[in-house]
Amino acid sequence: MVRHKEFDPDDAVADAMALFWERGYEATSVQDLVERTGVGRRSMYDTFGDKHSLFLRALDRYIGTVEDGFRRLAATSADGRAAVHAMFDMLLKSDADDYRGCLVVNSATELGPTDDEVDERLRRHLAVGREVLDAQIRRGQQDGSVTDRIDPETLAGVAFNVWLGVRVGVRARIPRSQIIHDVEKLLDLLSRS
């Protein structure tokens, strides 16, 4: 009987996530996944099923990490505006020469229109992002850190679209200074005046 090398499925999913994030779904072959994860082809199929199933697990991991970050930032920020600011900082924490962008946005443009399972996950995640932004804007209006001259739904819509724009902008290699400038203008809009 041939023994297969033992591996940690969580580590393999993390490695697969990084590869899908770098290359995209279509440009990543099963052989690429075998090489990156160090998991044999047979073990990979036995553990994860096909490439698409592994991609869904990698996407779920990415989404879970991002959403946990949102919630942690919301819970630990001093006020609503600070929480919104922290959410944007989280998007910009990568190195200036890291152009992977956001795995969610990348997947939305590559697979969202044709893959119902991916589309469902992306819609849920984006709804969570908008809900967290909305909640922090409302919190900020209550604690005085966000202007109450503009209704919270409008502010949340603007913030959400800038938030998406930041995620796309990184992938599109828009200069980081321009992205930061745009975020600062949004934060100015949120401020009480």
C-alpha positions as CSV (number, residue, x, y, z in Angstrom):
1,M,0.0,0.0,0.0
2,V,1.3,3.4,-1.0
3,R,1.3,5.9,1.9
4,H,0.4,9.5,1.0
5,K,2.3,12.3,2.6
6,E,0.4,13.8,5.5
7,F,-0.5,17.5,5.2
8,D,-2.6,20.1,7.0
9,P,-5.7,20.9,4.9
10,D,-5.9,24.4,6.4
11,D,-2.4,25.1,5.2
12,A,-3.2,23.7,1.8
13,V,-6.3,26.0,1.6
14,A,-4.3,29.0,2.6
15,D,-1.7,28.2,-0.1
16,A,-4.4,27.7,-2.7
17,M,-6.0,30.9,-1.7
18,A,-2.7,32.8,-2.2
19,L,-2.3,31.2,-5.6
20,F,-5.8,31.9,-6.8
21,W,-5.4,35.5,-5.5
22,E,-2.2,36.0,-7.5
23,R,-3.3,34.3,-10.7
24,G,-7.1,34.1,-10.8
25,Y,-9.1,30.9,-11.1
26,E,-8.8,30.2,-14.8
27,A,-5.0,30.8,-14.9
28,T,-4.4,28.4,-12.0
29,S,-4.1,24.8,-13.0
30,V,-4.4,21.8,-10.8
31,Q,-0.6,21.2,-11.3
32,D,0.0,24.8,-10.1
33,L,-2.0,23.9,-7.0
34,V,-0.1,20.7,-6.5
35,E,3.2,22.5,-6.7
36,R,2.2,25.4,-4.4
37,T,0.5,23.4,-1.7
38,G,2.9,20.4,-1.8
39,V,-0.2,18.1,-1.8
40,G,-0.2,15.3,-4.3
41,R,-2.9,15.3,-7.0
42,R,-4.6,12.3,-5.6
43,S,-4.6,13.5,-2.0
44,M,-5.9,16.9,-3.3
45,Y,-8.8,15.3,-5.1
46,D,-9.5,13.0,-2.1
47,T,-9.5,15.9,0.4
48,F,-11.0,18.8,-1.6
49,G,-12.7,17.3,-4.6
50,D,-12.1,19.2,-7.8
51,K,-10.3,22.5,-8.4
52,H,-13.6,24.4,-8.1
53,S,-14.4,23.0,-4.7
54,L,-10.9,24.0,-3.5
55,F,-11.4,27.4,-4.9
56,L,-14.7,27.8,-3.0
57,R,-12.9,26.8,0.2
58,A,-10.2,29.3,-0.5
59,L,-12.7,32.0,-1.2
60,D,-14.6,31.2,1.9
61,R,-11.4,31.5,3.9
62,Y,-10.6,34.8,2.4
63,I,-14.1,36.2,3.0
64,G,-14.1,34.9,6.6
65,T,-10.8,36.6,7.3
66,V,-11.9,39.9,5.9
67,E,-15.3,39.8,7.6
68,D,-13.6,38.9,11.0
69,G,-11.3,41.9,10.4
70,F,-14.3,44.2,9.8
71,R,-16.0,43.1,13.0
72,R,-12.9,43.3,15.1
73,L,-12.2,46.9,13.8
74,A,-15.8,47.9,14.5
75,A,-15.6,46.6,18.0
76,T,-12.3,48.1,18.9
77,S,-12.5,51.5,17.3
78,A,-13.2,54.5,19.5
79,D,-16.1,55.8,17.4
80,G,-17.9,55.3,14.1
81,R,-15.7,57.4,11.9
82,A,-12.6,55.7,13.4
83,A,-14.1,52.4,12.5
84,V,-14.8,53.4,8.9
85,H,-11.2,54.8,8.7
86,A,-9.8,51.5,10.1
87,M,-11.8,49.5,7.5
88,F,-10.2,51.5,4.7
89,D,-6.8,51.2,6.3
90,M,-7.3,47.5,6.3
91,L,-7.7,47.5,2.5
92,L,-4.6,49.6,2.1
93,K,-2.3,47.7,4.5
94,S,-0.6,45.7,1.7
95,D,2.7,46.9,0.2
96,A,2.4,49.6,-2.5
97,D,3.8,47.1,-5.0
98,D,1.3,44.4,-4.2
99,Y,-1.3,44.5,-7.0
100,R,-3.3,41.4,-6.2
101,G,-6.1,43.7,-5.2
102,C,-9.0,41.9,-3.5
103,L,-9.8,38.3,-4.1
104,V,-13.5,39.1,-3.9
105,V,-13.4,41.8,-6.5
106,N,-11.1,39.7,-8.7
107,S,-13.5,36.7,-8.4
108,A,-16.5,38.9,-9.1
109,T,-15.1,40.1,-12.4
110,E,-13.7,36.7,-13.4
111,L,-16.4,34.3,-12.2
112,G,-19.3,36.2,-10.7
113,P,-21.3,36.5,-14.0
114,T,-21.0,32.8,-14.8
115,D,-20.6,30.9,-11.5
116,D,-23.7,30.9,-9.3
117,E,-21.8,29.5,-6.3
118,V,-19.2,32.2,-6.4
119,D,-21.8,34.9,-7.1
120,E,-23.8,33.9,-4.0
121,R,-20.7,34.1,-1.8
122,L,-19.7,37.4,-3.2
123,R,-23.2,38.9,-2.8
124,R,-23.3,37.8,0.8
125,H,-19.9,39.2,1.5
126,L,-20.5,42.6,-0.2
127,A,-23.8,42.9,1.8
128,V,-21.9,42.3,5.0
129,G,-19.4,45.0,4.1
130,R,-22.1,47.5,3.3
131,E,-23.9,46.6,6.5
132,V,-20.8,47.1,8.6
133,L,-20.1,50.5,7.0
134,D,-23.8,51.5,7.4
135,A,-23.7,50.5,11.1
136,Q,-20.5,52.4,11.8
137,I,-21.8,55.5,10.0
138,R,-25.0,55.4,12.1
139,R,-22.9,54.8,15.2
140,G,-20.8,57.8,14.2
141,Q,-23.9,60.0,13.8
142,Q,-24.9,59.0,17.3
143,D,-21.5,59.5,18.9
144,G,-20.9,62.8,16.9
145,S,-17.9,61.6,14.9
146,V,-19.9,61.5,11.6
147,T,-22.0,64.4,10.2
148,D,-25.7,64.2,10.6
149,R,-26.3,66.7,7.8
150,I,-26.4,63.8,5.3
151,D,-28.7,60.8,5.8
152,P,-26.9,57.6,6.8
153,E,-28.1,55.6,3.9
154,T,-26.6,58.0,1.4
155,L,-23.3,58.2,3.3
156,A,-23.2,54.4,3.5
157,G,-23.8,54.1,-0.2
158,V,-21.0,56.6,-1.0
159,A,-18.6,54.9,1.5
160,F,-19.4,51.4,0.1
161,N,-18.7,52.5,-3.5
162,V,-15.5,54.2,-2.5
163,W,-14.6,51.0,-0.6
164,L,-15.2,48.9,-3.7
165,G,-13.3,51.5,-5.8
166,V,-10.3,51.1,-3.5
167,R,-10.4,47.3,-3.9
168,V,-10.5,47.7,-7.7
169,G,-8.0,50.6,-7.7
170,V,-5.3,48.5,-6.1
171,R,-5.7,45.8,-8.7
172,A,-5.7,48.4,-11.5
173,R,-2.4,49.8,-10.2
174,I,-3.8,53.2,-9.6
175,P,-1.1,55.1,-7.6
176,R,-1.5,54.4,-3.9
177,S,-1.3,58.2,-3.3
178,Q,-4.4,58.8,-5.4
179,I,-6.3,56.0,-3.6
180,I,-5.3,57.4,-0.2
181,H,-6.3,60.9,-1.4
182,D,-9.8,59.6,-2.4
183,V,-10.2,57.9,1.0
184,E,-9.2,61.1,2.8
185,K,-11.8,63.0,0.9
186,L,-14.5,60.5,1.9
187,L,-13.4,60.8,5.5
188,D,-13.6,64.6,5.2
189,L,-17.2,64.1,3.9
190,L,-18.1,62.0,6.9
191,S,-16.7,64.5,9.4
192,R,-18.9,67.0,11.2
193,S,-18.6,70.5,9.9
